[in-house]
Amino acid sequence: MSQALFFVLLFVISVIWFTFTNRNRKRKHASLPPGNMGLPFIGETLPFLRSLVSNQPWEFFRVREAKYGKVYKTRLFGMPVVVVSPPVGTRFMFADTNHTLITKSWPVPVIKLFPESAFVRPDASGSRQLITSFLGPECMKRYVTSTSVIVQKHLDSWPTGELVRVYPLIKRCLFSIVCNMYLGLTDEKEVMELMEPFEKVIHGIISIPVNLPGTAFHRAKLGQKEICNILEKHIAKRRINSQLSPARDQDLLSMLLSTRSKEGTAMTDNEITHNILGLLVSGHELSASSISMTIKSLVENQTVYKEMKRVHCEIGSFKRPREPLEPLDLKQMKYSWRVVQESLRLRPTAPAVARKTLTDVELEGYTIPKGWQMFSAVYNSHTTPEFFPDPLKFDPSRFERAGPNPYTYFPFGGGPRICGGIEQVKMHSLVILHHITTRFDWTLMEPDEPIKISPVAVPAHGLPLELRLV
């Protein structure tokens, strides 16, 4: 059978299957929300992916909300999805503290790339709690000084007086930081050995999960295998070293190797590698997006930039040249964190937050069937005048005192399964922004540079700046 004939038959079978199951679904769930399920299997994935690289990732949701209302259905990455609007929809998504109705959801490529990760597996609550604890505020304090040292070393190599694409440099710096935090790596050669296949994984996270040669997902699977092989060598080496020197500092790898389940069993190498790989993606990409979007926002809002620079220069005035930051220094950066929060409002890292129904649920008079995805569009909520007066104005004072309603501002999700890496993003952002603002002045070389989702919000052309030493 020729390849062309095979795909024709596959398409015909898909149409028949889709028509049959769709009729049955309509009979069973007469009160489904309005919407368009798109093509068989892939649904509206292609227009969704196009929107992610169009500089308007929110338009996919905005157009459909205008057509169908506050609750509507679609199909993305092979999964049926109901998109809901805040605050009613997000309150419903975030308020199920017992996980009896709704649970965390991940795109199919993520599930297939990191199947043993504690954040993907529903039965890995113990490991998930351990990792969440590692990413918590107390643990992050331990890494402020080492992060500050790594950042300064990287900034030493940044060129000045010419056009510099800063986003890749921020990513490389952050990758060194998280490799140090998770694996205890200090050798840049070892870090770079991981970064090359890591980029393959990143580009396959938002893709059609078809593992065929030439596809982004296939390249991501190859990259995942390369990284897992490298991580397994580090695990074996660490096991030997821990026997020789058991008093080693507790980086994430040490914690994962020493942890035991309630039954007394250790994590397998596969579980450890998938957990670390998943965290390398989230810990590195979220921070890189937050920092680069904040830099872009600062250039566009000079009054805010000058105030933030004043705060950081004042902190630096009490320190010796190249003296690293300490946890107490970050407590003086409240204004800077409000700037990052406002940047995340206008340029959130992800276009939507997702959950999955564990049973049939009712919302706004509609039935959302068991096993369906629930999405809420982040940017669309963050720019709704009802929630944020003068929504396109960059105003960090919105985050003074109590700040916005958590059901209308949710760059990291919300509820009991809110992103566990918030404190890590905060620490990374404050340390890196401190050193960049006190060392450089900068000019944005492409003011109208578009933003794309890859898999988080990133400057499409690398954030070209001209850097000048202060």
C-alpha positions as CSV (number, residue, x, y, z in Angstrom):
1,M,0.0,0.0,0.0
2,S,1.4,3.4,-1.0
3,Q,1.9,6.0,1.7
4,A,-0.6,8.4,-0.1
5,L,-3.3,5.7,-0.1
6,F,-2.6,4.9,3.5
7,F,-3.2,8.6,4.5
8,V,-6.4,8.8,2.3
9,L,-7.8,5.7,4.1
10,L,-6.8,7.1,7.5
11,F,-8.6,10.3,6.7
12,V,-11.8,8.6,5.6
13,I,-11.8,6.4,8.7
14,S,-11.2,9.5,10.8
15,V,-14.2,11.3,9.3
16,I,-16.5,8.3,9.8
17,W,-15.3,7.9,13.4
18,F,-15.6,11.6,14.1
19,T,-19.1,11.8,12.7
20,F,-20.3,8.7,14.6
21,T,-18.8,9.7,18.0
22,N,-20.0,13.3,17.5
23,R,-23.6,12.2,17.0
24,N,-23.4,10.0,20.1
25,R,-21.9,12.8,22.1
26,K,-24.7,15.2,21.0
27,R,-27.3,12.7,22.1
28,K,-25.7,12.0,25.4
29,H,-24.7,15.7,26.2
30,A,-27.6,17.7,24.8
31,S,-26.4,20.8,26.8
32,L,-22.9,21.0,25.5
33,P,-21.7,24.6,25.0
34,P,-21.8,26.1,21.5
35,G,-18.6,26.1,19.4
36,N,-16.8,24.4,16.6
37,M,-14.9,21.1,17.1
38,G,-13.0,21.6,13.8
39,L,-11.4,18.8,11.8
40,P,-11.4,15.2,12.9
41,F,-8.7,14.5,15.6
42,I,-6.8,17.8,15.2
43,G,-9.9,20.1,15.7
44,E,-8.8,23.7,15.6
45,T,-5.2,23.0,16.5
46,L,-3.8,24.6,13.3
47,P,-5.5,28.0,13.6
48,F,-4.5,27.9,17.3
49,L,-0.9,27.3,16.5
50,R,-0.9,30.0,13.8
51,S,-2.2,32.4,16.4
52,L,0.7,31.6,18.8
53,V,3.2,32.9,16.3
54,S,1.2,35.8,14.9
55,N,2.0,38.3,17.6
56,Q,-1.7,38.0,18.7
57,P,-1.9,34.7,20.6
58,W,-5.0,35.9,22.4
59,E,-7.0,36.4,19.2
60,F,-7.9,32.8,18.9
61,F,-9.9,33.0,22.1
62,R,-11.2,36.6,21.6
63,V,-12.7,35.8,18.2
64,R,-14.5,32.7,19.5
65,E,-15.8,34.3,22.6
66,A,-17.3,37.1,20.5
67,K,-19.0,34.5,18.3
68,Y,-20.1,31.9,20.9
69,G,-20.2,33.7,24.3
70,K,-18.4,33.2,27.7
71,V,-18.4,29.4,27.5
72,Y,-17.7,27.6,24.3
73,K,-16.2,24.3,23.0
74,T,-13.4,23.5,20.6
75,R,-10.8,20.8,20.0
76,L,-7.1,21.3,20.4
77,F,-4.2,18.8,20.1
78,G,-6.8,16.0,19.7
79,M,-8.6,16.9,23.0
80,P,-12.1,18.3,23.4
81,V,-11.9,21.6,25.2
82,V,-14.3,24.0,26.8
83,V,-13.1,27.6,27.2
84,V,-14.5,29.5,30.1
85,S,-14.2,33.2,31.1
86,P,-13.4,34.7,34.4
87,P,-14.3,35.3,37.1
88,V,-17.0,32.6,37.2
89,G,-15.2,30.1,35.0
90,T,-11.8,30.5,36.7
91,R,-13.4,30.3,40.2
92,F,-14.9,27.0,39.2
93,M,-11.5,25.8,37.8
94,F,-9.4,26.9,40.8
95,A,-11.8,26.3,43.8
96,D,-12.0,22.5,43.7
97,T,-9.5,21.9,46.6
98,N,-10.3,18.2,47.0
99,H,-9.7,17.4,43.3
100,T,-13.1,15.6,43.0
101,L,-14.3,17.5,40.0
102,I,-11.3,19.0,38.3
103,T,-7.5,18.3,38.1
104,K,-4.5,19.8,36.5
105,S,-4.2,19.3,32.8
106,W,-1.2,19.2,30.4
107,P,-0.9,19.3,26.6
108,V,-0.5,15.9,25.0
109,P,3.1,16.6,23.9
110,V,4.0,17.3,27.5
111,I,2.4,14.1,28.8
112,K,4.3,12.1,26.1
113,L,7.6,13.8,26.7
114,F,7.6,13.6,30.5
115,P,5.3,10.7,31.4
116,E,7.1,9.9,34.7
117,S,7.2,13.5,35.9
118,A,5.5,14.1,39.3
119,F,3.5,17.0,37.8
120,V,2.1,14.9,35.0
121,R,1.4,11.7,37.0
122,P,-1.8,11.9,39.2
123,D,-0.4,9.2,41.5
124,A,2.9,11.0,42.4
125,S,1.6,13.4,45.1
126,G,4.5,12.6,47.4
127,S,7.2,13.5,44.8
128,R,5.2,16.5,43.8
129,Q,5.2,17.8,47.4
130,L,8.9,17.3,47.6
131,I,9.6,19.2,44.5
132,T,7.1,22.0,45.4
133,S,9.0,22.3,48.7
134,F,12.3,22.6,46.9
135,L,10.8,25.4,44.8
136,G,9.4,27.2,47.9
137,P,10.6,30.5,49.3
138,E,12.8,29.1,52.1
139,C,14.7,26.9,49.7
140,M,15.0,29.7,47.1
141,K,16.8,31.8,49.7
142,R,19.7,29.3,49.7
143,Y,20.3,30.0,46.0
144,V,20.2,33.8,45.9
145,T,24.0,34.2,46.4
146,S,25.0,31.5,44.0
147,T,22.6,32.8,41.4
148,S,24.0,36.3,41.8
149,V,27.5,35.0,41.2
150,I,26.5,33.0,38.0
151,V,24.6,36.1,36.6
152,Q,27.6,38.4,37.0
153,K,29.9,35.9,35.3
154,H,27.5,35.7,32.3
155,L,27.1,39.5,32.1
156,D,30.9,39.8,31.9
157,S,30.7,38.3,28.4
158,W,27.7,40.4,27.1
159,P,29.0,42.7,24.3
160,T,28.4,46.5,24.6
161,G,28.1,49.3,22.1
162,E,26.5,47.1,19.5
163,L,23.2,45.4,18.8
164,V,22.8,42.4,21.1
165,R,20.0,39.9,21.0
166,V,19.5,39.6,24.8
167,Y,16.8,36.9,25.0
168,P,19.2,34.0,24.0
169,L,21.8,35.3,26.5
170,I,19.2,35.4,29.3
171,K,18.2,31.8,28.4
172,R,21.7,30.6,28.6
173,C,22.3,32.4,31.9
174,L,19.2,30.9,33.4
175,F,20.0,27.4,32.1
176,S,23.4,27.6,34.0
177,I,21.4,28.7,37.1
178,V,18.9,25.9,37.0
179,C,21.6,23.3,36.2
180,N,23.4,24.5,39.3
181,M,20.2,24.4,41.4
182,Y,19.0,21.0,40.2
183,L,22.2,19.1,39.4
184,G,24.9,21.0,41.2
185,L,26.7,21.7,37.9
186,T,29.4,24.4,37.8
187,D,31.2,23.4,34.6
188,E,29.8,25.3,31.7
189,K,30.8,22.5,29.3
190,E,28.5,20.1,31.1
191,V,25.8,22.7,31.1
192,M,26.1,23.3,27.3
193,E,26.1,19.5,26.7
194,L,22.5,19.5,28.1
195,M,21.4,22.8,26.5
196,E,21.7,21.7,22.8
197,P,19.2,18.7,23.1
198,F,17.1,20.7,25.5
199,E,16.3,23.2,22.7
200,K,14.9,20.3,20.6
201,V,12.5,19.4,23.5
202,I,11.4,23.0,23.9
203,H,10.3,23.4,20.2
204,G,8.2,20.2,20.4
205,I,6.2,21.1,23.5
206,I,3.6,23.0,21.5
207,S,3.3,20.8,18.4
208,I,1.0,18.2,16.9
209,P,2.2,15.1,18.8
210,V,2.9,12.9,15.8
211,N,6.2,11.0,16.2
212,L,7.2,10.9,12.5
213,P,10.7,11.9,11.1
214,G,10.9,15.6,10.2
215,T,8.2,16.7,12.8
216,A,9.0,19.0,15.7
217,F,7.6,16.3,18.1
218,H,10.0,13.7,16.7
219,R,12.9,16.0,17.2
220,A,11.7,16.7,20.7
221,K,11.6,12.9,21.4
222,L,15.2,12.6,20.2
223,G,16.3,15.5,22.4
224,Q,14.5,14.0,25.4
225,K,16.4,10.7,24.8
226,E,19.7,12.5,24.6
227,I,19.0,14.5,27.8
228,C,17.9,11.4,29.7
229,N,21.1,9.6,28.7
230,I,23.2,12.5,30.0
231,L,21.1,12.7,33.2
232,E,21.5,9.0,33.9
233,K,25.3,9.5,33.9
234,H,25.0,12.3,36.4
235,I,22.7,10.1,38.6
236,A,25.2,7.2,38.6
237,K,28.1,9.6,39.3
238,R,26.1,11.2,42.2
239,R,25.3,7.9,43.7
240,I,29.0,7.0,43.9
241,N,29.9,10.5,45.3
242,S,27.1,10.4,47.9
243,Q,28.5,7.2,49.3
244,L,32.0,8.7,49.5
245,S,30.8,12.1,50.8
246,P,27.2,11.9,52.2
247,A,27.3,15.4,53.6
248,R,26.8,17.0,50.2
249,D,24.6,20.1,49.9
250,Q,21.0,19.2,49.0
251,D,20.4,20.2,45.4
252,L,17.4,18.8,43.8
253,L,19.1,15.6,42.5
254,S,20.3,14.7,46.0
255,M,16.8,15.2,47.3
256,L,15.3,13.0,44.6
257,L,17.9,10.3,45.2
258,S,17.3,10.2,48.9
259,T,13.5,10.4,49.0
260,R,11.4,7.4,49.7
261,S,7.7,6.7,49.2
262,K,5.4,5.6,52.0
263,E,6.2,2.0,51.1
264,G,9.9,2.8,51.4
265,T,10.8,2.5,47.7
266,A,13.2,4.9,46.0
267,M,12.5,6.8,42.8
268,T,13.6,5.0,39.7
269,D,16.2,6.6,37.4
270,N,13.5,7.2,34.8
271,E,11.3,9.1,37.3
272,I,14.3,11.2,38.4
273,T,15.3,12.1,34.9
274,H,11.7,13.0,33.8
275,N,11.2,15.2,36.9
276,I,14.5,17.0,36.4
277,L,13.9,17.4,32.6
278,G,10.4,18.8,33.2
279,L,11.7,21.3,35.8
280,L,14.5,22.3,33.4
281,V,11.8,23.3,30.9
282,S,9.5,25.1,33.3
283,G,12.1,26.7,35.6
284,H,14.1,27.9,32.7
285,E,11.5,29.0,30.2
286,L,9.1,30.7,32.6
287,S,11.9,32.9,34.1
288,A,13.3,33.7,30.6
289,S,9.9,34.8,29.4
290,S,9.2,36.9,32.5
291,I,12.6,38.7,32.5
292,S,12.6,39.4,28.8
293,M,9.0,40.7,28.8
294,T,9.8,42.9,31.8
295,I,12.9,44.4,30.0
296,K,10.7,45.2,27.0
297,S,8.1,46.8,29.3
298,L,10.7,48.9,31.1
299,V,12.1,50.3,27.8
300,E,8.6,51.3,26.8
301,N,7.9,52.9,30.2
302,Q,10.8,55.2,31.0
303,T,9.3,56.6,34.3
304,V,9.0,53.0,35.7
305,Y,12.4,52.1,34.4
306,K,14.1,55.1,36.1
307,E,12.4,54.4,39.4
308,M,13.4,50.7,39.3
309,K,17.0,51.6,38.4
310,R,17.1,54.1,41.3
311,V,15.9,51.3,43.7
312,H,18.6,48.9,42.5
313,C,21.4,51.4,42.4
314,E,20.6,52.3,46.0
315,I,20.8,48.6,47.0
316,G,24.1,48.3,45.1
317,S,25.5,51.4,46.9
318,F,25.7,49.4,50.1
319,K,27.7,46.6,48.6
320,R,31.3,46.2,47.4
321,P,32.0,45.8,43.7
322,R,30.9,42.3,42.6
323,E,29.6,41.4,46.0
324,P,26.8,39.0,45.4
325,L,23.2,39.6,46.5
326,E,21.8,38.0,49.7
327,P,18.2,37.1,50.6
328,L,17.8,40.3,52.6
329,D,18.5,42.3,49.5
330,L,15.5,40.9,47.7
331,K,13.2,42.1,50.4
332,Q,14.1,45.7,49.3
333,M,12.9,44.9,45.7
334,K,9.1,45.1,46.3
335,Y,8.7,47.7,43.6
336,S,10.7,45.6,41.1
337,W,8.4,42.6,41.8
338,R,5.3,44.7,41.2
339,V,6.9,45.7,37.8
340,V,7.4,42.1,36.9
341,Q,3.8,41.3,38.0
342,E,2.4,44.1,35.8
343,S,4.6,42.9,32.9
344,L,3.1,39.4,33.4
345,R,-0.4,41.0,33.2
346,L,0.2,42.5,29.8
347,R,2.6,39.9,28.5
348,P,1.7,36.6,30.3
349,T,4.0,33.6,29.8
350,A,1.2,31.4,28.5
351,P,-2.0,32.1,26.5
352,A,-4.2,30.0,28.8
353,V,-4.4,27.9,31.9
354,A,-5.8,24.4,31.7
355,R,-7.7,21.9,33.8
356,K,-9.4,18.5,33.2
357,T,-12.8,17.3,34.4
358,L,-12.9,14.2,36.5
359,T,-16.7,13.8,36.1
360,D,-19.5,15.5,34.2
361,V,-19.8,19.1,35.6
362,E,-22.3,21.9,35.1
363,L,-21.3,25.5,34.5
364,E,-23.5,28.4,33.4
365,G,-26.2,26.0,32.3
366,Y,-23.9,23.8,30.2
367,T,-22.6,20.3,30.7
368,I,-18.8,19.7,30.4
369,P,-18.3,16.0,30.0
370,K,-15.9,13.9,32.1
371,G,-12.4,13.9,30.6
372,W,-12.7,17.2,28.7
373,Q,-10.2,20.0,29.1
374,M,-11.2,23.4,30.5
375,F,-9.2,26.4,29.4
376,S,-9.3,30.1,30.5
377,A,-7.5,32.7,28.4
378,V,-5.0,34.6,30.5
379,Y,-4.4,37.7,28.4
380,N,-8.1,38.2,27.6
381,S,-8.8,38.4,31.4
382,H,-5.8,40.6,32.1
383,T,-7.0,43.2,29.6
384,T,-10.7,43.3,30.5
385,P,-11.6,46.9,31.6
386,E,-14.1,45.6,34.1
387,F,-11.2,43.9,36.0
388,F,-8.4,46.3,35.2
389,P,-9.3,50.0,34.6
390,D,-7.4,51.5,31.7
391,P,-6.1,47.9,31.0
392,L,-3.4,48.7,28.4
393,K,-1.7,51.2,30.7
394,F,1.5,49.9,32.4
395,D,0.9,50.6,36.1
396,P,2.8,48.6,38.8
397,S,0.7,50.3,41.5
398,R,-2.1,47.8,40.7
399,F,-0.2,45.3,42.8
400,E,0.1,47.4,45.9
401,R,-1.7,46.1,49.0
402,A,-4.0,43.2,48.2
403,G,-3.6,43.4,44.4
404,P,-6.1,42.1,41.8
405,N,-8.7,39.4,42.2
406,P,-7.0,36.0,41.9
407,Y,-9.8,34.8,39.6
408,T,-9.0,37.7,37.1
409,Y,-5.2,37.7,37.4
410,F,-3.6,34.3,37.0
411,P,-0.3,34.3,35.1
412,F,0.7,31.2,37.1
413,G,-2.7,29.5,37.2
414,G,-4.5,29.4,40.6
415,G,-6.1,27.3,43.3
416,P,-4.4,24.2,44.9
417,R,-2.6,23.3,41.7
418,I,-1.1,26.8,41.1
419,C,2.3,26.7,39.4
420,G,4.8,25.7,42.1
421,G,7.6,27.7,40.5
422,I,6.4,31.2,41.4
423,E,9.1,31.8,44.0
424,Q,11.8,30.5,41.7
425,V,10.6,32.9,38.9
426,K,10.6,35.7,41.5
427,M,14.1,35.0,42.7
428,H,15.5,34.6,39.2
429,S,13.8,37.8,37.9
430,L,14.9,40.0,40.8
431,V,18.5,38.9,40.8
432,I,19.0,39.1,37.0
433,L,17.1,42.4,36.7
434,H,19.2,43.9,39.6
435,H,22.5,43.1,37.9
436,I,21.3,44.1,34.4
437,T,19.9,47.5,35.5
438,T,22.9,48.4,37.7
439,R,25.5,47.4,35.0
440,F,23.9,48.6,31.8
441,D,21.8,51.3,30.2
442,W,20.0,50.0,27.1
443,T,18.1,51.1,24.0
444,L,15.4,48.9,22.4
445,M,16.5,48.5,18.7
446,E,13.2,47.0,17.5
447,P,10.3,48.7,19.3
448,D,7.6,46.9,17.3
449,E,9.2,43.4,17.7
450,P,6.4,40.8,17.8
451,I,5.8,38.2,20.5
452,K,5.3,34.5,19.8
453,I,4.5,31.5,22.0
454,S,7.4,29.0,21.8
455,P,6.2,27.4,24.2
456,V,6.0,30.5,26.4
457,A,5.8,34.2,25.4
458,V,9.1,35.2,23.8
459,P,10.4,38.1,21.7
460,A,10.2,36.8,18.2
461,H,13.6,38.3,17.1
462,G,15.5,37.7,20.3
463,L,15.0,41.2,22.0
464,P,17.6,43.2,20.2
465,L,19.1,45.9,22.5
466,E,22.1,48.2,22.4
467,L,23.8,47.8,25.8
468,R,26.0,50.5,27.4
469,L,28.0,50.1,30.5
470,V,26.9,52.4,33.3
